[in-house]
Amino acid sequence: MSAALLEARGLVKRHRAGGGLTTSVNGVDLRIQAGESVGLVGESGSGKTTLARMLAGMTEPNAGQLLWQGQPLPTLDRAGRAAYRRAVQYVFQNPISALNPRHRVGLILKRSLRGLTKLNAAVRRARIDAVAEQVGLDPALLGRFPHQLSGGQAQRVAIARALLGQPRLVILDEPVSALDVSLQAQILNLLDQLRDQQGLAYLFISHDLAVIERLCPRIAVMRDGVILEQGRRETILRQPQQAYTRKLLQAVPRMPQGAPPSLVR
């Protein structure tokens, strides 16, 4: 088997709580191949975000191993770790809170790109303009502050920022949960197009199996810090092995009897 783009082996994360330790991620194994979209589904508090933050290098695991293209992260040299940080980008659940409220959108994108690359100012500007066009961001919005954006506009800014460094993997943490259904469909269609155009890999985190089904051919189901089952979308949705997965499926509204959930294409 070829090396995964990003692989977790036995990841564990513990936190201090109430004078003791609590384990939020407990021995998780997960592989994401280049160009693959993996859905990570589970209820709030299941450990999804903690796992995602470890995969993105934002949080250190207490145990286990992360491998980038087959190499353990601790063995990467300085240039290798910098390349990993550029290649793995994160889109947060609440885009407004993740954007600096004191800066206009154009400056937010410029500062982000400057931190990722050593491009000169003219090339940076061209990259920002190109990415803004790719995500359908009106150039007039570059002059606005985050609080002046709608939820859909802010999410497009967050996606644009993630794409500036030309990543290989984008981790999306509940990216459409705060949007209404029509905006959800727009953002999911956009992510679909970007994946096809740029060969991106996604880790798409959600509590909503209908949203996961729309975008991800492979699904992992997480509960209490453990991945209960993972596999092809068709198998997980039609023949779930775990009672918890069946419970999540039953919670999807208006699902036809005997069929997996599906959003309108």
N, C-alpha and C positions, 0 to 999 in steps of 0.2 A: 504494500500500500504506500502510495506517495505521501510525502510529508504534508500535513495540513498547513494552511496559511497561518492559523492560530489554533493552538491546542492547549486545553487545560487537563492536567492529570492530578486527580486527588486534591483539588483545591479546598482549603479550609480557612474560614475566617471567624474569629472569636472577638466578642466585644465585652467590655466590662459593663455590668448592669446590676444595680441593687447590691453592690458589695461582692458580687461574684462574676463568673464568666458565662456568657450565652453564646451559642454557636449559631451564626446566621447562614453560613454555607458549610456543608459537611461532606467533604470527600467527593466533589463534583468532577466528572470527566466530561469533556465536550470538545468536539472537533469542528472547525469551520474551514471548508475548502475554499480556494480562490474562486471568486465568482458565484459562490453559493449563498442563498438566503436561508437562514435558520431562524425559526420562531421560538421564542422562549416564553411560555405561558404559565400563569399561576396567579393565585389571588394575592392581594396586598399582604406584605409581610412574609412572602415565601422565600425571599432571598435573591430575587431576580436582579434588583439594582445593585446589591452588594457584589454579586458575581460579575455583573457587567463592568463595574468600576475596577475590579481586579483585572479583568481581561483588557481593559483600556490602560492599565498601568497607573490608575489614579489611587488605588488602594493596594497595599502589600498584603499578600496572603500570609497566614500563620503557618501553613503547611501546604505541601503540594508543589506543583511545578507548572510554569507557563512556558510554552515553546513557540517561537516565532519562526515559521518556515523551517521547522525541525530543530532549531537551536534554542536551548534554554536561555531565557532572558538574562540571567546573571552572567552568562558567558559572552554576551555581546559586548563589543568594544564601544567606545563613546560614539563613534559614527553610526554603529549599528543600532544603538539605543535611540539616537536622534531620528534615524530612518523609521524605526518602529513607531515612535511618537507621531511622526507625520503620517504614517500609513494607517494608523488606527485612530479614527475620529469618533466623537461622541455627540449625539443630539439629545438634549435633555427634554424631559416631559413638559416643563413650563418654559417656553422660549423667552418670554418677556423677562422673567427673573434671571435668566442666564445671560442676558445682554446688559452691558453697562448702561445704566439709565442716564448717565451724564454725557454720553457720547452719541453722536449721530451715527446712523447705520453705516455710512461710508467709512467713517473713522474706525468703527468696530471691525469692519472687514479688513481695512488696511493694517491695523495693528495686529490682527490675527495672522495675516499673511506674512507680515514682517517677522513675526516670531517663528514662523515655520520655514522660511526660505531666506536666501540672500539675494533675491532678485532686486534689480534697481527700481526706482520709483515708477518709471514709465512702463516697465513690464508688469509691475504689480498692478498698476491701474488697468492695464489691458486685461490681466487675469481676472480682476474683480468684475469688470464690465462683462467679460465672457461668461463667468459663472452666474452673475445676476441674470443674464439672458437665459442661460440653461435652466434655471429654476423658475423662470417666469416672474422675476422681480422687476417691477416698474422702476426705471432709473430715477424717477422723481422721489422714490422712497429712500434713496441713499442719503438724502438731506434731512430725513426725519429722525426724531428720537424714538426709542423703543415704545414709550407709552402712547405714541401717536399712530401705532400700527394696530391693525386688526390681528386676531389670533392666527388666521391663515397667513397673513403677511409676515408676522413674526416667525412663524415656523419655516417659511421660505428663506428668511434671513439666516436662521439657525442652520438649515441644510446647506445654504450657500457657504457659510463659514466653515462647515465641515468639509466641503469639497475643495476649498481653496488650495490645500496642499497636495491635491491629487492622491487621495488615500486609496488603499486597497480594500479596507474594511471600514464600514460605518456602523456603529452601535447606536440604535435608535430606541430610547427608553420611553415607552408610552407616547410616541410623538403625535398621536391624533386623539388621545383620550379627552382633551379639553375642547375639541372642535365639534361642531354640529355635523350631521351625517353628510351633507353636501360637501363641506370643506374636507371632511375625512376622505371622501372619494377623490377629490382633487389632489390631495397630498399623496395618497396611495398610488394614484395614476402617475404622478410626477416621479415618485420613487421607483416605480416599475420602469419608466422610460430611462431614468438615469442609470439604473442597473444595466439595462440592455445596451445603452450607448457607451458606458465607461467600464463595463465588466466588473462592477463593484460586488463585493461580498457584503451582506447585511447580517447583523444579529438584531432581530426585531423583537422587542420586549413588549408584552401586552398581557392584560388579564382577559382580553376578549378574543376568543377563538375565531370568531367570524373575521376579524381584522387580520389575524395571523394567517388564516386560510387563504386570504386574498393575495398574499405576497410571498409566502414561504413554502417551498416544496418539502422542507424537513422541519419537524416540530419536536421540541423538548418540553416536557411537562414537569414543573418544579413545585415542590411543597415542602415546607419546613426545612429549607436548606438543602434538600436532596432532589436530584432529578429522578422522578419515578419511572418515566419511560420516555423514549425518544425513537423516532423513526420517520419513514416517509409519511407525508401528509395524509394520503389515502388510507394508510393503515391506522394511524392514530385517530382519525376522525370516524372511520367506519368500523374499526375493530379494536377499540381501546381496551387495554389489558387491566387498567387500574380503575377502581370505583371513583377515585377523585377525578380522573379524566372524564368519566361518564357524567359526573356531576357538573363539570364545566360545560360539557356539551349541552346538557339539559338547560343550562342557564342562558343559552343563546336564543334570543327572541325569534319567533316566527320560523323556526326550523322545520321544514317538511319532514314528516315521519319517515325514518329510515334513510334520510339523506344528510350529508354533512352540511354545516352552515356555509352560506355563501353570500357575499355582498354583490350588489348589482354591478356588473361590469360596465 
